[in-house]
Amino acid sequence: MMELGLIAEIATSAMIVLGSLLALIGSWGMVRLPTLMERLHGPAKATTLGLGALLVGSVLYYQFYKGQWSAHELLISLFLFITAPIAANMIAKVHLHRLRQDRAKAGPAGTPPAPSEQSDWSTFEAPHSDTPVATSQE
């Protein structure tokens, strides 16, 4: 049977390695992906989970080696998991708003409506019937 110390080392090391890999993948995606909307996925998903895994590894370390619970890491993780998606959503809304003002950049949903039209500022109109997305759903 494995010793508790060995299990603690493996669990702590696994969380630190997993967190490091997720943070690296998220950072790499943020640098390499071509558009802003694609680059949002790196910090909003992989890097957030990577930092969460690193913080869980820190909690395990303090519990197994120092014999004390550390709530700081759990609070940091909670704050991070709450704020990162909200920040990514706000960045995406600003990006869509700027696309609306720069009408030369039309996407698969068509040209963004003019700012004077009555519509929700963070969304575009439905796909036109001649776009590949609209015709493939029939």
N, C-alpha and C positions, 0 to 999 in steps of 0.2 A: 504494500500500500504506500502511496506517495505521501510524503510529509506535507504538512500544512504550509510550511515555508516555501517549498518548491511550487506548490499550487499557487500561492500568492505571487511569487516571482513570475510565473508563466502568465497569470492573469494580468498583472500590472504591465509586463512587457508587451503582451499581445495588444492591450488597449493603447499603449503608446505607439507601437508600430502601426496599428490600424489607423489611429488618428493622424500620424505623420503622413501615411500614404494618401488618405483622403484629402488632407490639406494640400499635399503636393499636386494631386490630380485636379483639385479645384483651382489652384493657382495657375497650373498649366493651361487649363481650359479658359481661364480668364484672359490669359495672354495670347493664346493661339486662335480662339474662335473669332470669326470675322466681324460680326455685327454686335451692337450693344445688347440687343435682346438675347442673343445667344450667350454673350459673355456674362449675363446676369446669373446664369445657372451655376457657374463656378463658385462664386462666393456665397450664393444663397443656399446651395444644397450641399455640395461636397465639402467645402471648407467649413461650413457650420457644423456638419456632422463630425468632421475631423477634429475640430476644436473641442466638441463635446466629448469625443472619445479620449482625447488627451486629458481633459479635466476629470473624467471618470477614472482614468489611470492614476491621476494624482490623488483622488479620494481613496482608491484602493491602497496606494502606497502609504498614506498617512494612517489608514486603519490598520494595516497589517504590520507595518514597521515601527510606527510611532505610538500605536495603541490609542489613537484619538480620532474622533470624527471631525471632518473638516467640512463645514457647511458652506464655506466661501465658494468652493468650486461648483457646488450644486446651484447656488444662487446665480453665479456667473453663467452657467449653462442654461438655466431657466430664462434669464434676461436675454441671452443670445438667441435662443430658440423663439422667443417672442418677437424680438426686434428685427432680426435679419429678414424674415419674409415680408414684414411691413415695409422695411427700407427698400427691398427689391421691388415691391409693388409700386411704391412711390416713384422710384427711378423709371420703371416701365411706363407709368402714367405720364411723366414729364417727357419721355421719349415720344410717346404717341402724340402728345400735345405739340411738340416741336415738329413732328411729321405733318401735322395738320397745317401748321403755318408755312411749311415748305412743301407746297403742293406738287412740286416736280417729282417727289418720291412716292409713287403709287405702288401699293403692295397687292397681294392676291385678292384683297377685298375691294379693290378699286381705288380710285382717287379719294383721299380724305375729304369730308365735307368742308365747305368754307366756314370760317369762324362765325360768320353772321347767321348761318342756318341754325335752327333750333334742334339741337341734338346733344346727346351726352358727349362731353368733351373727351372722354377717355376711350371711346370705342369708334369703330368705323361702321360703315353700312354693311349690309349682308353681301356675300359674294354675288357677282353678276352671273347670269345664266350661261354665259359663254366662257367662263373661267374653268380650268381643269378641275379645280376643287369642287365646284358646283355640279359639273356634269358627271363626276365619278360617284356621287351619292345617289344618283337616280336609280 
